[in-house]
Amino acid sequence: AGELVLAAVARHRVALLPVDSEHSAIFQCLDGQPKESVRRLILTASGGPFRGKKAADLADVTVEDCLHHPTWRMGRKITVDSATLFNKGLEVIEAHYLFAMPYDRITVTVHPQSVVHSMVEYVDGAVLAQLGTADMKLPIQLAFSYPKRWDAVQETLSWEDRQQLTFEPPDTKTFPALALAYRAGRAGGSAPLAMNATNEVAVHAFLEEKIPFPAIYETVETVVARHQTVQLHDVDDVMRVDDEVRRETRALLALR
């Protein structure tokens, strides 16, 4: 419902401050610069617990396997989303709306250390990055304090210790959720909603050990492919389509 949220922001003449760590990082790196000076937004992804695995390796992974995230401590649902890369797909869609940036100017890079939270590349080739510990306290605090900065309440990075930061492209063959999110985002309307609702039902089923891990993506792909995209004019439309998609997904998975 990105269009509805942005319309409400404009109508009430308020600022919309991002709290998710990646979007907070981009917000900080943009720092009021004009949109035309930006070449692209670069979202960083940890790669999740299965980085480096191939599709065959994921057939029998367990819930416990998914919940061992290498760098972040998060809730169960979003930790599974990190394992599938659906969370990064949702963040791409969020960035599109938050920063009015076309999808072809939003990219993802895998950064296993989770120190660089995201970056902005400018037209002159300069890349600005926001670095910090893998802790949500900073972006949450900044949303309260902005435009001021308060004293840190979380651990800060140590530059006295050896730091190694690496980056690699996402493996969209093994983790196709990211490419699906770009397709849903570009389709617009209710397509991102359908992807999100289906994923939530599928992840819940996986956490209850009713479906295997690969079935999460397979389910989302099937439902989104069937979905007849419509425009969302108000919150009632959002709730109606969301409910329809969830019921369809539960029926597909034979869930009660």
N, C-alpha and C positions, 0 to 999 in steps of 0.2 A: 504493500500500500504506500509505496514511496511518494507517488504523486499526491495522495491525499495528505500525507504528513507535511510535505513541502508547501502545499496550498494553505494548510492551517498555519504554518510558520509565517508565510507571507501575510495572511489575513490578520494575524495578531501582532505582526511586526516585532517578532522576538528572534533571538539567536538560537540556533540549534547546535549544541556543543556535543561532540562525540565522546563517548566514554570507552568504547572498545579500544584496546591498546593500539591496534594498527591504525585505526582512524584518528585517534588522538595524536599519534605520531605524525600522520600526514597533515593534520590540522596545525600542529606546531611547526612543521617544516614549510608549510605554505605561508603562514604568518602574514596574511593580507596581501600576498603578491597577486597581480592580475592573472586571470585564467590563461590569457594568451601567452604568458611567459613560461607556462608549464608544458613540457613535452609529454611527460607521462607520470603516473603514480605507480609506485612499486610496493606491493604488499609483500611482507615476508611471512613465510610459513615454516613452522618447525619441521614439518614432514611427518609428525606424529610417531607413534610407537612402531610403525611398520615401514619406515623409510628404508629404501634399499631392497625391500622384498619384491617378489614378482607375484603375478596373479595366482599361480599355482600354490604359492606359500600361504595364501590367505584363506584357502577353502575351509580349513578346520580351526581357525583361530577362535579363542574363547573370549567371553566377556572379560574375564580377568586379564587376558593378554592385552585387550584394547585399553583397559583402564590404567595401564602402567605407562603414563606419559613421561617422556624423558626430561622435560623442562618445566612444564606447567602443572599446577595442582588446580583442577577444575571439577565441575560437576560431572556426573556420569554421562549425561546426554551429549554435552559439548565435547567431552573427551572422545566419545565414539565418533562424533563429527570430525574431530581432528584426525582420527585414524583413517576415515574415508576421504578426507579433504573437502567434504561438503561444507565445513565451516568456512573454508577459504573461499569457496564459491559464493556463499552468502555474503561474505565480506566484500567481494568484488561488486556484487549488486548494491550493497550498502554504500560503497565508495562512489559508485555511479550517481546515486541520488544525492548523497551528502555534499559532493564536490562538483556536481554538474559536469562530470567528465565522461566522454564517450567510452564505450567498452574497449575499443581498439587502442585506447591510451591508458589502460589499466592492466598491469602485468603482475605476475606472481613469481617470486623466487624463493627457493627453499633455503632456509638459514637455520641449521640445527641448533645453534647455540642460543637462539632466542634473546640475543642482546640488542640487535638492530630491530626495532619494532615496525618500521616501514620507512620508505624513502620517497623523495620527490626529485625527479630529474627535470631540469630547466632547459629551455631552448638553447642556451649557450653552452650546454654540456655539464654544468655544475650539478652535482647530486648532493642534496641535503638529507641527512639521516637523523633520526632520533634514537638514541641508545639508552638503555637502562636495564635494571634487573627484571627477571620474569616475575613481575608482581603487579597486580592490578591497582595497588594503592595510588600510584602516581597518576594515571589517567583519571581515576575517580576524583582524587583530590583536586586536580587541575580543573575539572568541570565545575567544582565548587568555587575555586579561588580565582579563575580567569577574570580579568587579564593579569591579576597578580599571581605570584608564585609564593607558596608558603614553605616553611621548612619541611624537609623530608621526614616522613614517618616510616619509610621502608629502608632496607639496606640499599646503599649506593654501590655502584661499580667500583671495584678495586683495580687501579691502574698500576699498582705495585706488583701484582701477580701477572704471570704470563697469560696473555689472552690470544686466542686464535679464532678468527671469524672466517667462516667459509660460506659459500653460496653455490647453489646448483639449480638447474631447471627442474620443475616438477615433472614427475613421471605420470603423464596423463593416460598412458596405456594401461598401467597397473591400477591407477586411481582416476577413473574417467569422470568422477563427479565434478571436477573443476570445469571440464569442457562442457558438461551438461548445464552447469550454472551459467556459463557465458551464453549458451543457446537460449536458455529460459529468460535471461536478462534482456537479450536482444529482442526476443519475441514480445516482451513487455506485457502490459495488461495483467491478466490473472496467472500468467505462466510462472513467474517466480513464486507466487502464492501456492500454486499447485505443487511445485517442487518442494517448498518448505513443509507444507502440510503432510505430503506423502513421506518425506524423510522423517518427520517426527513420529509418525505412526510406525514406520519400519524400524527405526532405532529403538523405540519402546518394545517392539516385538523381539528384536535381537537381545535387548537387555533382559527380557523374560525368557530367553533361550527357546523361543518359538520358531525362529528362522536363523539360518547361518549368516555369517558376516557378509559374503558376497551378495546375498539376497537383498541387502539394503539398497545397493545401487541398482540392481536389476529391477526391483520394485519401483523405485523412483523413475527410472527410465521408461518403464512400461506405462505407468500412469500419466506421466508428463506427455508421452507420445500420443496417448489417447485424448488428452485434455483439449477441449475446444476453448481456446483463449477468448475471454471476453474483457471488456473494459470495466474497471471498478469505479463507480461514480460516487459511492459513499461507503460508510462503515458497514451498513447493512449488506451491501454487495460483498464486501470482504468476508463477513461472517457466514453468509450463505454459501459462497463458493468454497470457503475453507471447510465447512461442514460437509458439503457434497464430496469433496476430494477425500476427506478422511474416511467417510463411509465407504466410498469406492475402494480405497486402499485396504480397509479392514476386510471387505468382502473378497478382494483378490487374494489376501493372505489367509482367508478363512478364520479370521479372528472374531471373537465374541466381545 
